Amino acid sequence: MLSRLFSALVPGLGLFLALAAAPLQAQDADAPIQMLLQEHGEIIQKSSRRTIQPAIDALRDSDLPAAKLVLEKWAAREMWVDEATGLFVYAEEVDRDTLRIFDFADAGAIAEVPDEGYDQLKPNSGIRALIGSALVKFQLSDPDPAARLAALTALERNGNESHLPVLRAAIEDEPDAAIRARKERIERLLTISYGETPADRIAAMEGFRGDLGVDARAKLNPILTTKTEIFAGEIPATRNIARTLRPGTDDLSRMAAYQMLVEDGKAPAMLSEAALLSAMQDNLADGAVGGVPVGQLSDPAARMRAYLALAEAGTVPPIPTEPEIDAALAAHSFAEVYAEPEPSVTSAARDVLKSIELQVGLNQFFDLSLDALSLASIYFLAAIGLAITFGVMGVINMAHGEFIMMGAYTGYVVQQVIPNYTVSIIVAIPLAFAVTFAAGVAMERLVIRWLYSRPLETLLATFGISIALQQIAKNVFGTQARPLTSPGWLDGAWVMNDVVSISYIRIAIFVLALIFLGFFLFLMKKTRLGLETRAVTQNPRMAASMGINPDRVNMLTFGLGSGIAGIAGVAIGLYAKVTSELGSDYIVQSFMTVVVGGVGNIWGTLLGATMIGFLQKGIEWFNPSNTLAAQTYMIVFIIIFIQFRPRGIIALKGRAAGD
């Protein structure tokens, strides 16, 4: 019974196996791409970075339509090899034990098969990088601009000599002007390193004269790298010498030169203190070393006599004498030698780099000036309210910084209620003005109005108020910095080139400072409040006799200055951390800005902020690692400046100046 059943099943099993094998036979083993893979099959399966490059190059340069597919699937670890036939396929996993395999020749599906008969190729990161470099050839001509840009990025990172002809061919057919310009730039960069002749390399360098790109400097600097070499006798004329080093000069000390000879095996070693002591210990006999009693070996000269005696006896190695050292140095030449052997190439690279360094220096100065203007606009915003309360009214308000802090916290609270950052900032600016205006009016009515013409008492009272406001802020908001987030359209920076850039937040603060300059000038020159403020400032009694209420004017003026400080707090909060100490970070600079510019003059405040901003950035540039020292030097300079210009840059004249 079993024999009859087995006889019936055998033909069916054979038919099943034949049908299962039939799809595999559909794979074209004679296809050009498969034959190429078989030719390099051994090194492909070994996947060694040291030996794999010929296989990758053969696929890249084959001009076969399927070559790109092979490289992509190989890099993605989707290439498999049939262990029985050695044919290469690519596959996708159907389930844990089953693969759907495809033919490289026509990208057609072959069959679904068990995975135990196939070996997956798993190239490491190094091999994948080499494959990615080979794919550049196909990506440079891809119809998708994003793919072409990705290829150019890969070339910038890992471009080599083999990419030059491919890149040059791709430039001619590039339809996009921006991508074409980038291709041409990368072509020149690769030519600098891999050009066929020195003339080609020099011509490529000339294209970067005065260029600010970091990539250009990254290509030119290695050409000028040097290493110190030692030559027996004269320096060969065939070597590209950067400079000759003479032992005994500042460039190369005498002993450093001799030590180089020792390390190079061209001279015997000098005697170190450790070697001397070791020789003393190893050759101690009968209470003496080399005939010198142990009691005398504490003297360095005695130890040297003992060592020389041991050397003469052949017990220890001899040490070079001074004449021998001089002779060894005289018999050799020392020089810094360029890694680049062609002198014309290094000369051109040095010349182009000088032109680049000049442009970089000019642009760094421009970038520093932008930073200084940005800082000046921040100081101007912080000081413009003080220019009213102190410059116009003559009130020393030490709590002015806390009004800035109140404005910043107002912006933070608004953002907790209105999550849209753009809308919240639009709402926060007038609300901060209202809050700090009310706080300023309350402060003037309750404290300041009783202390006019009493500057010391005003200073002490407002200083106490500033401490109280800081403590209230700590109690309400805590000591942790609170975020005041800028709108998304203020993220990032305006990048002019690889050297010059400025953040959009700083640009916004600069524009806001200009707006408030115009607002202040309009207020003081064109409005009734400005006219009354100037009248009360110059002659309160005469202003009162003309029907102006000095108390009301002082109240509104103080409130206005405080309100502007609140708006400045919102702007500064976008740039700095919002804490209870935010205002104290700007109060000193605010007073300096007003005093240096000229008390009571808005143009003077503007010039004072500009001078302090440039001064601080200039000092920080000379001493970038210590901002505290920079501020100290700045204060010292301001003190000296006031000695010569006690009334500031623009001094008031006539009654307003108290003359």
Secondary structure, 3 states (H helix, E strand, C coil): CHHHHHHHHHHHHHHHHHHHHHHHHCCCCCCHHHHHHHHCHHHHHHCCCCCCHHHHHHHHCCCCCCHHHHHHHHHCCCEEEECCCCCEEEEEECCCCEEEEECCCCCCEEEEEEHHHEEECCCCHHHHHHHHHHHHHHHCCCCCHHHHHHHHHHHHHHCCCCHHHHHHHHHHCCCCHHHHHHHHHHHHHHHHHHCCCHHHHHHHHHCCCCCCCHHHHHHHHHHHCEEEEEEECCCCCCCCEEEEECCCCCCCCHHHHHHHHHHCCCCCCCCCHHHHHHHHHHCCECCEECCEEHHHCCCHHHHHHHHHHHHHCCCCCCCCCHHHHHHHHHCEEEEEEECCCCHHHHHHHHHHHHHHHHHHHHHHHHHHHHHHHHHHHHHHHHHHHHHHHHHHCCCCCCCHHHHHHHHHHHHHHHHHHCCCHHHHHHHHHHHHHHHHHHHHHHHHHHCHHHCCCCHHHHHHHHHHHHHHHHHHHHHHHCCCCECCCCCHHHCCEEECCCCCEEEHHHHHHHHHHHHHHHHHHHHHHHCHHHHHHHHHHHCHHHHHHCCCCHHHHHHHHHHHHHHHHHHHHHHHHCCCCECCCCCHHHHHHHHHHHHHHCCCCHHHHHHHHHHHHHHHHHHHHHCCCCHHHHHHHHHHHHHHHHHHCCCCCCCCCHHHHCC
